[in-house]
Amino acid sequence: MSLLNIEGEPNLVKDTYSKGILSTDRKGLEEYKKRRELRRQEKDAIIQCQNDINKLSNELIDIKQSLKIILEKVTKG
């Protein structure tokens, strides 16, 4: 594989075999990976919050049903 610098583009080279353009900007790649990981963590946090909200909602429904049963027994008894 032989690489040629691209004029006016210090972070790009051309592979003479595949004719592909490659980036040599390692710092940019690392920054991209950090941003991608941060987005993944934020998405995971949102999903966890949604799960927590759903769980709380179900627990409130259970409490409400229990209170209705207790009220029915108290008013009939």
N, CA, C and O atoms as CSV, one atom per row, in Angstrom:
chain,resi,resn,atom,element,x,y,z
A,1,MET,N,N,0.859,-1.171,0.000
A,1,MET,CA,C,0.000,0.000,0.000
A,1,MET,C,C,0.904,1.233,0.000
A,1,MET,O,O,1.769,1.380,0.864
A,2,SER,N,N,0.701,2.087,-0.947
A,2,SER,CA,C,1.467,3.311,-1.048
A,2,SER,C,C,0.516,4.489,-0.861
A,2,SER,O,O,-0.581,4.506,-1.420
A,3,LEU,N,N,0.940,5.461,-0.080
A,3,LEU,CA,C,0.089,6.607,0.218
A,3,LEU,C,C,0.697,7.877,-0.350
A,3,LEU,O,O,1.909,8.086,-0.290
A,4,LEU,N,N,-0.162,8.719,-0.899
A,4,LEU,CA,C,0.260,10.017,-1.424
A,4,LEU,C,C,-0.448,11.111,-0.645
A,4,LEU,O,O,-1.648,11.013,-0.389
A,5,ASN,N,N,0.285,12.152,-0.267
A,5,ASN,CA,C,-0.338,13.293,0.391
A,5,ASN,C,C,-1.239,14.013,-0.596
A,5,ASN,O,O,-0.944,14.084,-1.789
A,6,ILE,N,N,-2.335,14.543,-0.088
A,6,ILE,CA,C,-3.258,15.313,-0.917
A,6,ILE,C,C,-2.953,16.790,-0.705
A,6,ILE,O,O,-2.947,17.275,0.426
A,7,GLU,N,N,-2.705,17.485,-1.777
A,7,GLU,CA,C,-2.331,18.896,-1.716
A,7,GLU,C,C,-3.443,19.717,-1.071
A,7,GLU,O,O,-4.609,19.619,-1.454
A,8,GLY,N,N,-3.066,20.518,-0.096
A,8,GLY,CA,C,-4.020,21.405,0.576
A,8,GLY,C,C,-4.819,20.717,1.670
A,8,GLY,O,O,-5.635,21.365,2.327
A,9,GLU,N,N,-4.610,19.428,1.884
A,9,GLU,CA,C,-5.329,18.667,2.910
A,9,GLU,C,C,-4.311,17.916,3.776
A,9,GLU,O,O,-3.960,16.777,3.466
A,10,PRO,N,N,-3.839,18.538,4.849
A,10,PRO,CA,C,-2.760,17.924,5.636
A,10,PRO,C,C,-3.158,16.629,6.352
A,10,PRO,O,O,-2.285,15.838,6.710
A,11,ASN,N,N,-4.462,16.398,6.566
A,11,ASN,CA,C,-4.910,15.210,7.298
A,11,ASN,C,C,-5.461,14.121,6.386
A,11,ASN,O,O,-6.050,13.154,6.870
A,12,LEU,N,N,-5.277,14.262,5.071
A,12,LEU,CA,C,-5.791,13.266,4.141
A,12,LEU,C,C,-4.673,12.739,3.244
A,12,LEU,O,O,-3.782,13.479,2.829
A,13,VAL,N,N,-4.748,11.434,2.957
A,13,VAL,CA,C,-3.817,10.809,2.019
A,13,VAL,C,C,-4.627,9.933,1.067
A,13,VAL,O,O,-5.756,9.548,1.371
A,14,LYS,N,N,-4.036,9.624,-0.086
A,14,LYS,CA,C,-4.701,8.773,-1.063
A,14,LYS,C,C,-3.928,7.463,-1.182
A,14,LYS,O,O,-2.709,7.458,-1.350
A,15,ASP,N,N,-4.654,6.359,-1.092
A,15,ASP,CA,C,-4.068,5.028,-1.272
A,15,ASP,C,C,-3.970,4.796,-2.778
A,15,ASP,O,O,-4.981,4.805,-3.481
A,16,THR,N,N,-2.762,4.590,-3.264
A,16,THR,CA,C,-2.576,4.444,-4.712
A,16,THR,C,C,-3.130,3.122,-5.240
A,16,THR,O,O,-3.411,3.012,-6.433
A,17,TYR,N,N,-3.292,2.116,-4.376
A,17,TYR,CA,C,-3.813,0.820,-4.823
A,17,TYR,C,C,-5.333,0.848,-4.929
A,17,TYR,O,O,-5.891,0.510,-5.972
A,18,SER,N,N,-6.010,1.254,-3.844
A,18,SER,CA,C,-7.477,1.234,-3.837
A,18,SER,C,C,-8.085,2.544,-4.333
A,18,SER,O,O,-9.286,2.612,-4.596
A,19,LYS,N,N,-7.270,3.568,-4.459
A,19,LYS,CA,C,-7.697,4.916,-4.840
A,19,LYS,C,C,-8.557,5.567,-3.755
A,19,LYS,O,O,-9.205,6.585,-3.999
A,20,GLY,N,N,-8.561,4.977,-2.562
A,20,GLY,CA,C,-9.345,5.513,-1.451
A,20,GLY,C,C,-8.652,6.679,-0.782
A,20,GLY,O,O,-7.426,6.790,-0.797
A,21,ILE,N,N,-9.464,7.548,-0.194
A,21,ILE,CA,C,-8.963,8.685,0.570
A,21,ILE,C,C,-9.026,8.292,2.046
A,21,ILE,O,O,-10.062,7.834,2.526
A,22,LEU,N,N,-7.931,8.471,2.752
A,22,LEU,CA,C,-7.840,8.099,4.157
A,22,LEU,C,C,-7.502,9.311,5.011
A,22,LEU,O,O,-6.740,10.189,4.607
A,23,SER,N,N,-8.082,9.335,6.185
A,23,SER,CA,C,-7.765,10.396,7.134
A,23,SER,C,C,-6.619,9.940,8.028
A,23,SER,O,O,-6.582,8.789,8.462
A,24,THR,N,N,-5.688,10.842,8.299
A,24,THR,CA,C,-4.578,10.547,9.210
A,24,THR,C,C,-4.708,11.342,10.507
A,24,THR,O,O,-3.766,11.415,11.297
A,25,ASP,N,N,-5.870,11.929,10.716
A,25,ASP,CA,C,-6.123,12.777,11.882
A,25,ASP,C,C,-6.504,11.916,13.086
A,25,ASP,O,O,-7.687,11.691,13.342
A,26,ARG,N,N,-5.508,11.437,13.819
A,26,ARG,CA,C,-5.757,10.572,14.978
A,26,ARG,C,C,-6.461,11.325,16.110
A,26,ARG,O,O,-7.306,10.754,16.799
A,27,LYS,N,N,-6.123,12.587,16.302
A,27,LYS,CA,C,-6.763,13.382,17.348
A,27,LYS,C,C,-8.256,13.519,17.045
A,27,LYS,O,O,-9.089,13.388,17.942
A,28,GLY,N,N,-8.586,13.778,15.801
A,28,GLY,CA,C,-9.987,13.880,15.396
A,28,GLY,C,C,-10.730,12.578,15.608
A,28,GLY,O,O,-11.891,12.580,16.017
A,29,LEU,N,N,-10.064,11.461,15.330
A,29,LEU,CA,C,-10.666,10.148,15.539
A,29,LEU,C,C,-10.944,9.906,17.018
A,29,LEU,O,O,-12.016,9.421,17.379
A,30,GLU,N,N,-9.988,10.241,17.869
A,30,GLU,CA,C,-10.177,10.071,19.311
A,30,GLU,C,C,-11.318,10.951,19.818
A,30,GLU,O,O,-12.116,10.507,20.644
A,31,GLU,N,N,-11.406,12.190,19.336
A,31,GLU,CA,C,-12.488,13.088,19.746
A,31,GLU,C,C,-13.834,12.526,19.301
A,31,GLU,O,O,-14.810,12.583,20.050
A,32,TYR,N,N,-13.890,11.987,18.089
A,32,TYR,CA,C,-15.113,11.375,17.585
A,32,TYR,C,C,-15.532,10.210,18.476
A,32,TYR,O,O,-16.707,10.082,18.822
A,33,LYS,N,N,-14.573,9.358,18.849
A,33,LYS,CA,C,-14.885,8.207,19.694
A,33,LYS,C,C,-15.389,8.645,21.065
A,33,LYS,O,O,-16.294,8.021,21.619
A,34,LYS,N,N,-14.812,9.714,21.618
A,34,LYS,CA,C,-15.269,10.230,22.910
A,34,LYS,C,C,-16.692,10.768,22.805
A,34,LYS,O,O,-17.523,10.514,23.677
A,35,ARG,N,N,-16.971,11.518,21.725
A,35,ARG,CA,C,-18.328,12.046,21.532
A,35,ARG,C,C,-19.336,10.912,21.360
A,35,ARG,O,O,-20.439,10.968,21.903
A,36,ARG,N,N,-18.955,9.885,20.604
A,36,ARG,CA,C,-19.834,8.741,20.375
A,36,ARG,C,C,-20.125,8.023,21.691
A,36,ARG,O,O,-21.269,7.646,21.947
A,37,GLU,N,N,-19.108,7.831,22.525
A,37,GLU,CA,C,-19.287,7.174,23.822
A,37,GLU,C,C,-20.179,8.013,24.728
A,37,GLU,O,O,-21.028,7.474,25.438
A,38,LEU,N,N,-19.989,9.336,24.707
A,38,LEU,CA,C,-20.822,10.223,25.517
A,38,LEU,C,C,-22.282,10.129,25.087
A,38,LEU,O,O,-23.178,10.067,25.929
A,39,ARG,N,N,-22.521,10.117,23.778
A,39,ARG,CA,C,-23.901,9.972,23.275
A,39,ARG,C,C,-24.503,8.640,23.707
A,39,ARG,O,O,-25.679,8.575,24.063
A,40,ARG,N,N,-23.696,7.570,23.679
A,40,ARG,CA,C,-24.185,6.260,24.102
A,40,ARG,C,C,-24.549,6.274,25.585
A,40,ARG,O,O,-25.573,5.719,25.984
A,41,GLN,N,N,-23.705,6.912,26.399
A,41,GLN,CA,C,-23.981,6.994,27.833
A,41,GLN,C,C,-25.242,7.814,28.101
A,41,GLN,O,O,-26.048,7.454,28.959
A,42,GLU,N,N,-25.414,8.919,27.366
A,42,GLU,CA,C,-26.610,9.744,27.538
A,42,GLU,C,C,-27.858,8.967,27.148
A,42,GLU,O,O,-28.887,9.051,27.820
A,43,LYS,N,N,-27.763,8.209,26.059
A,43,LYS,CA,C,-28.903,7.395,25.619
A,43,LYS,C,C,-29.239,6.344,26.662
A,43,LYS,O,O,-30.412,6.123,26.962
A,44,ASP,N,N,-28.218,5.690,27.223
A,44,ASP,CA,C,-28.431,4.689,28.266
A,44,ASP,C,C,-29.083,5.311,29.499
A,44,ASP,O,O,-29.960,4.703,30.112
A,45,ALA,N,N,-28.659,6.518,29.860
A,45,ALA,CA,C,-29.231,7.205,31.019
A,45,ALA,C,C,-30.705,7.528,30.784
A,45,ALA,O,O,-31.523,7.392,31.694
A,46,ILE,N,N,-31.044,7.953,29.576
A,46,ILE,CA,C,-32.438,8.263,29.247
A,46,ILE,C,C,-33.282,6.995,29.323
A,46,ILE,O,O,-34.388,7.016,29.864
A,47,ILE,N,N,-32.771,5.901,28.789
A,47,ILE,CA,C,-33.499,4.631,28.834
A,47,ILE,C,C,-33.703,4.195,30.281
A,47,ILE,O,O,-34.779,3.712,30.635
A,48,GLN,N,N,-32.679,4.361,31.122
A,48,GLN,CA,C,-32.800,3.998,32.534
A,48,GLN,C,C,-33.859,4.856,33.221
A,48,GLN,O,O,-34.642,4.346,34.022
A,49,CYS,N,N,-33.890,6.148,32.916
A,49,CYS,CA,C,-34.909,7.037,33.496
A,49,CYS,C,C,-36.309,6.612,33.058
A,49,CYS,O,O,-37.235,6.601,33.868
A,50,GLN,N,N,-36.465,6.267,31.792
A,50,GLN,CA,C,-37.760,5.805,31.301
A,50,GLN,C,C,-38.190,4.536,32.031
A,50,GLN,O,O,-39.352,4.401,32.414
A,51,ASN,N,N,-37.266,3.616,32.221
A,51,ASN,CA,C,-37.577,2.378,32.943
A,51,ASN,C,C,-37.987,2.671,34.381
A,51,ASN,O,O,-38.933,2.073,34.894
A,52,ASP,N,N,-37.278,3.589,35.030
A,52,ASP,CA,C,-37.605,3.960,36.405
A,52,ASP,C,C,-38.994,4.583,36.485
A,52,ASP,O,O,-39.761,4.271,37.396
A,53,ILE,N,N,-39.319,5.450,35.550
A,53,ILE,CA,C,-40.637,6.094,35.526
A,53,ILE,C,C,-41.730,5.051,35.330
A,53,ILE,O,O,-42.760,5.092,36.002
A,54,ASN,N,N,-41.507,4.117,34.409
A,54,ASN,CA,C,-42.501,3.067,34.184
A,54,ASN,C,C,-42.703,2.207,35.426
A,54,ASN,O,O,-43.829,1.832,35.755
A,55,LYS,N,N,-41.608,1.899,36.111
A,55,LYS,CA,C,-41.695,1.098,37.329
A,55,LYS,C,C,-42.481,1.845,38.409
A,55,LYS,O,O,-43.343,1.264,39.068
A,56,LEU,N,N,-42.184,3.116,38.583
A,56,LEU,CA,C,-42.910,3.922,39.569
A,56,LEU,C,C,-44.391,4.021,39.223
A,56,LEU,O,O,-45.248,3.955,40.104
A,57,SER,N,N,-44.681,4.176,37.959
A,57,SER,CA,C,-46.071,4.256,37.513
A,57,SER,C,C,-46.812,2.963,37.858
A,57,SER,O,O,-47.937,3.004,38.356
A,58,ASN,N,N,-46.187,1.829,37.598
A,58,ASN,CA,C,-46.811,0.544,37.928
A,58,ASN,C,C,-47.004,0.388,39.433
A,58,ASN,O,O,-48.023,-0.138,39.880
A,59,GLU,N,N,-46.036,0.840,40.205
A,59,GLU,CA,C,-46.162,0.762,41.657
A,59,GLU,C,C,-47.292,1.647,42.160
A,59,GLU,O,O,-48.012,1.263,43.082
A,60,LEU,N,N,-47.460,2.826,41.570
A,60,LEU,CA,C,-48.570,3.703,41.965
A,60,LEU,C,C,-49.916,3.075,41.614
A,60,LEU,O,O,-50.876,3.198,42.374
A,61,ILE,N,N,-49.986,2.415,40.484
A,61,ILE,CA,C,-51.223,1.719,40.100
A,61,ILE,C,C,-51.545,0.634,41.129
A,61,ILE,O,O,-52.697,0.483,41.534
A,62,ASP,N,N,-50.531,-0.115,41.547
A,62,ASP,CA,C,-50.725,-1.160,42.561
A,62,ASP,C,C,-51.202,-0.560,43.880
A,62,ASP,O,O,-52.104,-1.105,44.517
A,63,ILE,N,N,-50.610,0.546,44.290
A,63,ILE,CA,C,-51.003,1.209,45.539
A,63,ILE,C,C,-52.448,1.686,45.440
A,63,ILE,O,O,-53.223,1.529,46.383
A,64,LYS,N,N,-52.802,2.258,44.320
A,64,LYS,CA,C,-54.164,2.760,44.121
A,64,LYS,C,C,-55.176,1.614,44.197
A,64,LYS,O,O,-56.228,1.753,44.821
A,65,GLN,N,N,-54.863,0.497,43.571
A,65,GLN,CA,C,-55.763,-0.654,43.615
A,65,GLN,C,C,-55.887,-1.192,45.041
A,65,GLN,O,O,-56.974,-1.575,45.472
A,66,SER,N,N,-54.783,-1.218,45.761
A,66,SER,CA,C,-54.812,-1.685,47.148
A,66,SER,C,C,-55.666,-0.774,48.007
A,66,SER,O,O,-56.434,-1.251,48.843
A,67,LEU,N,N,-55.544,0.533,47.813
A,67,LEU,CA,C,-56.350,1.486,48.581
A,67,LEU,C,C,-57.834,1.333,48.273
A,67,LEU,O,O,-58.669,1.457,49.170
A,68,LYS,N,N,-58.166,1.067,47.024
A,68,LYS,CA,C,-59.569,0.858,46.662
A,68,LYS,C,C,-60.126,-0.367,47.375
A,68,LYS,O,O,-61.251,-0.339,47.873
A,69,ILE,N,N,-59.351,-1.432,47.425
A,69,ILE,CA,C,-59.787,-2.656,48.104
A,69,ILE,C,C,-59.978,-2.389,49.593
A,69,ILE,O,O,-60.966,-2.828,50.182
A,70,ILE,N,N,-59.045,-1.676,50.198
A,70,ILE,CA,C,-59.151,-1.346,51.623
A,70,ILE,C,C,-60.387,-0.494,51.878
A,70,ILE,O,O,-61.121,-0.746,52.833
A,71,LEU,N,N,-60.627,0.500,51.047
A,71,LEU,CA,C,-61.800,1.370,51.205
A,71,LEU,C,C,-63.096,0.585,51.073
A,71,LEU,O,O,-64.043,0.826,51.823
A,72,GLU,N,N,-63.151,-0.345,50.135
A,72,GLU,CA,C,-64.359,-1.153,49.963
A,72,GLU,C,C,-64.613,-1.993,51.205
A,72,GLU,O,O,-65.758,-2.117,51.640
A,73,LYS,N,N,-63.569,-2.568,51.781
A,73,LYS,CA,C,-63.725,-3.405,52.974
A,73,LYS,C,C,-64.131,-2.573,54.177
A,73,LYS,O,O,-64.928,-3.019,55.001
A,74,VAL,N,N,-63.579,-1.345,54.287
A,74,VAL,CA,C,-63.895,-0.469,55.421
A,74,VAL,C,C,-65.342,0.008,55.338
A,74,VAL,O,O,-66.053,0.029,56.342
A,75,THR,N,N,-65.776,0.392,54.132
A,75,THR,CA,C,-67.136,0.912,53.981
A,75,THR,C,C,-68.174,-0.188,54.085
A,75,THR,O,O,-69.300,0.101,54.490
A,76,LYS,N,N,-67.876,-1.392,53.756
A,76,LYS,CA,C,-68.826,-2.518,53.854
A,76,LYS,C,C,-68.850,-3.093,55.261
A,76,LYS,O,O,-69.868,-3.637,55.687
A,77,GLY,N,N,-67.757,-2.982,55.982
A,77,GLY,CA,C,-67.614,-3.620,57.288
A,77,GLY,C,C,-68.176,-2.815,58.365
A,77,GLY,O,O,-68.132,-3.220,59.526
